Amino acid sequence: MRHETDENWMARGRCNDQPPSLFFPSDGVGVEIAKRICAECPVKEPCREYALANRIDHGVWGGTSERERRRILRSRRLAAEAATSAR
């Protein structure tokens, strides 16, 4: 998959014709519903990377919850620190 640097991918998301509130749920059931929509989305990866790069704290982006994105960022930070200290 090619990485897109702009936001043109947003127009191709499966969420594009859904109410935005669906992707900003207040409970775990809502998160699972949103993630099911994201599961087969053709732009799931650029969406997730956009949320990670912009430190978006709320909602489901690229099939990931807020907690999952925090874990991804932490894992990437630890990996970068390990790579730097290994030099």
Beta strands, then each sheet from edge to edge (+ up, - down):
end
